[in-house]
């Protein structure tokens, strides 16, 4: 008898049993009781073509086409490149070019950290890949567990809206609004790490209507988030971020999270606190982890330590008692302006964006598996909702799949193997440098 038949035959019995022991709800993953902890590691600004060049069995291009119809080979670039690429909504439209995916060469090259150090900009700066040797920890995880080559960022733009989507499935300002925040706030020069609901009163963020009309408003929103669904069921969560008011600290832009009790209780303004929480057996059921800029993978602003940072987080779980019931989702918040050859499906003026990598690490992740199923940020939210028996937020999560193809709950749980990396958790914990912004453009 198949699992589907069992679930159909005994659905009501299973749901009641799960409800009674507070293990989950109906309609979710095949065995939600096997996952008690979910961790979302949210890195910065990469595509599969850029970061996973040559990954076996994945759909990764070695060349692309520019706006002149020329085939451009992808060539190596350091993970810690000195230049950055524009990744605004406007640049999405340019690269997408009506689905032709031939406009990458029209994306502006920028250099905000040290303009003189990265000029002249390299030829075909957008058509680059990071050498696998620089990101070996990512490759080890992708090849040992599950990698998804059809994971799309839900939004067509940069970090501020992407971080709203990863906690709530939307960047709308309110529950009944048709608008999406489509850019990083930019109304006040040098507002920097003081944005969202703590931004200067003159700050604004661009908003886009599903029909494409553009307006602007203050970047402080209020609607339900996944954190609220978790709170409603008494399920613990924590959001680890290195800075209070930056564009990547998503709860800071949700009024009731920023000014309610969750802020002091569940928003942890030191990402390395995660290591201590794991060691002290205080891991929340759901965790979001935002890197310091140095380890963010953000072009033009990282020091190359991102793969080690992620490996140290995964190793902390793998070496702990939590490994047996945890899934770690490693994904990137947007495409960063890098070339990618797969055109996204378009649902409206702001959904979907381009591909980003996704690695699923868990004892129940399919080993050595490449998922070709379409996923987006809403898929992670839906997985959590179904795993913990929560209702739907009704945004991107409602339409998304639940990542079911990435798991096999009938397999013998995978034994954790340490992820090899140049830097360890202790080196990140002992790093006294002030964290920089993962995205400041």
C-alpha positions in Angstrom: 0.0 0.0 0.0 1.4 3.4 -0.9 1.9 6.3 1.5 -0.8 8.3 -0.4 -3.3 5.5 0.1 -2.5 5.2 3.8 -3.0 9.0 4.2 -6.3 9.0 2.4 -7.6 6.0 4.3 -6.5 7.0 7.7 -6.4 10.8 7.2 -8.8 11.7 10.0 -7.3 9.3 12.5 -3.8 10.6 11.8 -4.9 14.2 12.1 -6.6 13.6 15.4 -3.5 11.8 16.7 -1.2 14.5 15.6 -3.4 17.2 17.1 -3.6 15.4 20.5 0.2 15.2 20.8 0.7 18.7 19.3 2.9 17.3 16.5 1.3 19.0 13.5 -1.8 19.1 11.3 -3.5 17.7 8.3 -2.3 18.1 4.7 1.3 18.7 5.5 4.5 16.7 5.0 4.2 12.9 5.1 5.7 12.7 8.6 5.7 16.2 10.1 6.5 14.8 13.6 10.0 13.9 12.4 10.9 17.6 11.9 10.8 19.6 15.1 13.3 22.4 14.2 13.6 24.5 11.0 16.5 26.8 10.3 16.6 29.3 7.5 20.0 30.7 6.6 19.6 33.7 4.3 22.7 34.6 2.4 23.1 37.3 -0.3 22.9 37.9 -4.0 23.9 34.8 -6.0 22.4 32.7 -8.8 23.0 28.9 -9.4 25.0 29.8 -12.6 27.2 32.0 -10.6 27.7 30.1 -7.4 27.4 26.4 -8.4 29.3 26.2 -11.6 29.7 22.6 -12.7 27.5 21.1 -9.9 26.7 17.5 -11.2 23.1 16.9 -12.4 22.1 20.5 -11.9 21.0 22.9 -14.7 24.0 25.2 -14.7 25.0 27.2 -17.8 28.6 27.8 -18.8 27.8 30.6 -21.2 25.0 33.2 -21.8 23.6 35.5 -24.4 23.9 39.2 -24.2 21.6 42.0 -25.7 23.6 41.9 -28.9 22.9 38.2 -29.5 26.4 37.3 -28.7 27.3 34.1 -26.7 29.4 35.1 -23.7 31.4 32.3 -21.8 31.1 32.5 -18.1 34.5 33.2 -16.6 35.8 33.0 -13.0 35.4 35.8 -10.4 36.4 35.8 -6.7 33.6 35.4 -4.2 35.0 38.5 -2.6 35.0 40.5 -5.8 35.6 44.3 -5.4 32.7 45.2 -7.7 29.0 44.8 -7.3 26.1 44.6 -9.8 22.9 46.5 -9.6 20.0 44.2 -8.6 17.1 46.6 -8.5 13.7 45.9 -9.9 14.7 47.9 -13.0 17.7 45.7 -13.5 15.5 42.6 -13.2 13.4 43.9 -16.1 16.5 44.7 -18.1 18.0 41.2 -17.7 14.7 39.4 -18.1 13.9 41.4 -21.3 10.4 39.9 -21.8 11.6 36.4 -21.1 14.6 36.4 -23.5 17.1 36.4 -20.6 19.6 38.3 -22.7 19.9 41.7 -20.9 22.5 40.9 -18.3 25.1 43.1 -20.0 22.8 46.1 -19.6 22.9 45.8 -15.7 25.1 48.5 -14.3 28.3 47.7 -12.5 28.7 49.5 -9.2 31.5 49.9 -6.6 30.4 51.5 -3.4 33.1 50.3 -1.0 36.2 51.5 -2.7 35.4 52.9 -6.2 39.0 53.4 -7.2 39.9 49.8 -6.4 37.6 48.1 -8.9 37.9 50.3 -11.9 38.1 49.8 -14.8 35.4 47.2 -14.4 36.1 43.8 -16.0 34.7 43.0 -19.4 31.4 41.0 -19.2 31.4 41.6 -15.4 27.9 40.1 -15.2 28.8 36.8 -16.9 30.9 35.3 -14.1 31.1 32.2 -11.9 32.8 31.6 -8.6 35.4 28.8 -8.6 34.1 25.7 -6.9 37.2 25.6 -4.8 36.2 28.9 -3.2 32.8 27.6 -2.2 33.7 24.0 -1.4 31.5 23.8 1.7 28.5 24.7 -0.4 29.3 22.0 -2.9 29.8 19.4 -0.1 26.3 20.2 1.3 24.7 20.3 -2.1 26.2 17.0 -3.2 25.6 15.2 0.1 22.0 16.4 0.7 19.5 18.1 -1.6 20.1 21.0 -4.0 17.3 22.8 -5.9 18.0 24.2 -9.3 14.5 25.7 -9.7 14.4 27.8 -6.6 13.3 31.3 -7.5 13.2 34.4 -5.3 9.6 35.3 -5.1 10.2 39.0 -5.7 11.8 40.8 -8.6 14.2 43.0 -6.7 16.7 43.5 -3.9 17.1 42.7 -0.3 14.6 44.8 1.6 11.5 43.2 -0.1 13.2 39.8 -0.2 13.6 39.7 3.5 9.9 40.6 3.9 8.9 37.7 1.7 11.0 35.2 3.7 9.0 36.0 6.9 5.6 36.6 5.5 5.4 35.7 1.8 4.8 39.3 0.7 6.2 42.8 0.9 2.8 44.4 1.0 2.3 47.3 3.4 -0.9 45.9 4.9 -3.1 42.8 4.7 -5.6 44.2 2.2 -3.1 46.1 0.0 -2.4 45.1 -3.6 1.0 46.9 -3.5 4.5 45.4 -3.1 7.6 47.1 -1.8 9.8 46.7 -4.8 13.1 48.3 -3.8 15.4 49.2 -0.9 14.4 52.3 1.0 16.2 55.3 -0.6 14.5 58.6 0.3 17.1 59.6 2.9 20.8 59.7 2.0 22.9 57.6 4.3 20.0 56.3 6.4 22.0 53.0 6.3 21.1 50.8 9.2 18.2 53.0 10.4 15.3 52.0 8.2 12.0 50.2 8.4 9.8 51.3 11.3 12.7 53.2 12.9 13.7 55.1 9.7 13.7 58.9 9.6 10.2 60.3 8.9 11.3 61.4 5.4 12.3 57.9 4.3 10.4 56.2 1.5 10.4 52.9 -0.4 9.1 52.4 -3.9 5.8 50.4 -4.2 4.5 48.6 -7.2 0.9 47.7 -8.1 0.2 44.3 -9.8 -0.5 46.3 -13.0 2.9 48.0 -12.8 1.9 51.4 -11.4 4.6 52.8 -9.1 4.2 54.9 -5.9 6.1 55.4 -2.7 5.5 55.3 1.1 7.2 55.1 4.5 8.8 51.6 4.9 6.9 50.5 8.0 4.2 47.9 7.3 1.7 45.8 9.4 0.2 42.5 8.5 0.5 38.9 9.6 3.8 37.1 9.3 4.9 33.5 9.9 6.1 34.7 13.3 2.5 35.6 14.2 1.2 32.2 13.2 3.9 30.6 15.3 3.1 32.8 18.3 -0.6 31.9 17.9 0.2 28.2 18.5 2.9 28.8 21.2 5.7 27.6 18.9 9.0 29.2 19.6 11.0 31.3 17.0 14.0 33.5 16.8 15.4 35.9 14.2 19.2 36.3 14.4 20.5 39.4 12.8 23.7 41.4 13.4 22.0 44.8 13.3 18.7 46.3 14.5 17.5 48.6 11.8 19.1 47.4 8.6 17.1 46.5 5.5 17.7 42.8 6.1 16.3 42.8 9.7 12.8 42.0 8.4 10.9 42.3 11.8 12.1 45.9 12.0 9.8 46.8 9.1 6.7 45.2 10.7 5.2 47.6 13.2 3.7 45.1 15.7 6.9 43.1 15.7 9.2 46.1 16.1 7.2 47.7 18.8 5.7 44.6 20.5 7.0 42.0 22.9 8.5 39.8 20.2 11.2 42.3 19.5 13.0 42.0 22.8 12.1 38.3 23.2 12.7 36.8 19.8 14.9 39.2 17.7 18.5 38.4 18.6 20.8 41.2 17.5 23.9 39.1 17.4 24.0 36.3 14.8 26.6 34.3 16.7 24.3 33.9 19.6 22.9 31.0 17.6 26.0 28.9 18.5 25.4 29.4 22.2 21.7 28.7 21.9 22.4 25.3 20.3 25.1 24.5 22.8 22.8 25.4 25.7 19.9 23.4 24.3 17.8 26.6 23.7 17.2 26.2 19.9 13.8 27.6 18.9 11.5 25.6 16.7 12.0 28.0 13.8 15.1 30.2 13.3 16.1 32.8 10.7 19.8 33.5 10.6 21.1 36.6 8.8 24.9 36.9 8.3 27.2 39.8 9.0 28.1 41.5 5.8 31.6 40.1 5.8 30.2 36.6 5.5 27.2 37.4 3.4 28.4 36.5 -0.1 27.3 40.0 -1.2 29.6 41.0 -4.1 31.7 44.1 -3.4 31.2 43.7 0.4 32.2 40.3 1.6 35.5 38.8 2.7 35.0 35.4 1.3 34.0 33.8 4.6 30.4 33.1 3.7 30.8 29.3 2.9 32.7 28.9 6.3 30.0 30.9 8.1 27.2 28.6 6.7 29.3 25.5 7.3 29.8 26.5 11.0 26.1 26.9 11.5 25.3 23.6 9.9 28.1 21.9 11.8 26.7 23.3 15.1 23.4 21.5 14.4 25.0 18.4 12.9 27.1 17.9 16.0 24.3 18.5 18.5 21.3 16.5 19.7 19.2 18.6 17.3 20.4 16.9 14.2 17.9 14.0 14.3 14.8 16.3 14.0 16.1 19.4 12.1 16.0 20.7 8.6 18.3 23.6 7.5 17.4 25.6 4.5 20.3 27.5 3.0 19.2 30.0 0.3 20.1 33.4 -1.0 17.9 36.5 -0.9 18.3 37.7 -4.5 20.2 37.1 -7.7 22.6 40.0 -7.2 22.7 41.0 -10.9 24.7 37.9 -11.9 23.7 36.2 -15.2 21.4 33.2 -14.9 19.9 31.4 -17.9 16.6 30.2 -16.6 13.6 32.5 -17.1 11.2 32.7 -14.2 7.4 32.3 -14.5 5.7 35.7 -14.2 2.6 36.0 -12.1 2.3 39.8 -11.8 4.4 42.9 -12.0 6.6 41.7 -9.1 6.5 37.9 -8.8 8.6 35.7 -9.6 12.2 36.9 -9.6 15.3 35.0 -10.9 16.7 31.8 -9.6 18.7 31.6 -6.3 20.4 28.5 -4.9 18.7 26.3 -2.3 20.4 23.6 -0.2 18.2 21.4 2.0 20.2 19.8 4.8 18.5 17.2 7.1 18.6 13.6 8.0 15.5 13.3 5.9 16.7 15.2 2.9 17.2 13.1 -0.2 20.9 12.3 -0.5 22.7 13.5 -3.6 19.4 14.7 -5.1 18.8 17.7 -7.4 15.3 19.0 -7.3 14.0 20.3 -10.6 10.6 21.3 -9.1 9.7 25.0 -9.0 10.1 26.4 -5.5 10.2 29.9 -4.1 10.5 31.6 -0.7 6.8 30.8 -0.2 7.7 27.1 -0.4 9.8 27.4 2.8 6.9 29.2 4.6 4.5 26.5 3.4 6.8 23.7 4.6 6.8 25.3 8.0 3.1 25.9 8.1 2.3 22.3 7.1 5.0 20.8 9.4 3.7 22.6 12.4 0.0 22.5 11.5 -0.4 26.2 11.0 -2.9 28.0 8.7 -1.7 29.7 5.5 -0.8 33.4 5.5 -2.5 33.6 2.1 0.4 35.2 0.3 3.2 33.5 -1.7 2.9 30.5 0.6 -0.6 29.7 -0.5 0.4 29.3 -4.2 3.8 27.6 -3.5 4.7 24.0 -3.3 5.8 22.5 0.1 9.2 21.2 -0.9 7.9 17.6 -0.5 10.1 16.3 -3.3 13.2 17.2 -1.3 12.5 14.8 1.5 12.1 11.1 2.1 10.7 10.4 5.6 10.9 6.6 5.0 14.7 6.6 4.5 17.1 5.7 7.2 18.1 9.0 8.7 21.3 10.3 7.2 24.4 10.4 9.4 25.9 13.8 9.7 29.3 14.3 8.3 31.3 17.5 9.3 31.3 20.2 6.6 34.9 21.0 5.9 35.6 24.7 5.9 38.6 27.0 6.4 37.1 28.9 9.3 35.3 27.5 12.4 32.5 28.7 14.6 35.0 29.9 17.3 36.6 32.2 14.8 33.3 33.8 14.0 32.4 34.1 17.7 35.8 35.7 18.5 35.6 38.1 15.6 35.3 41.5 17.2 34.9 43.5 14.0 31.6 45.5 13.8 29.3 43.7 11.4 28.8 45.4 8.0 25.6 45.6 6.0 25.0 42.6 3.7 23.3 45.0 1.3 24.0 48.7 1.2 23.3 49.6 -2.5 
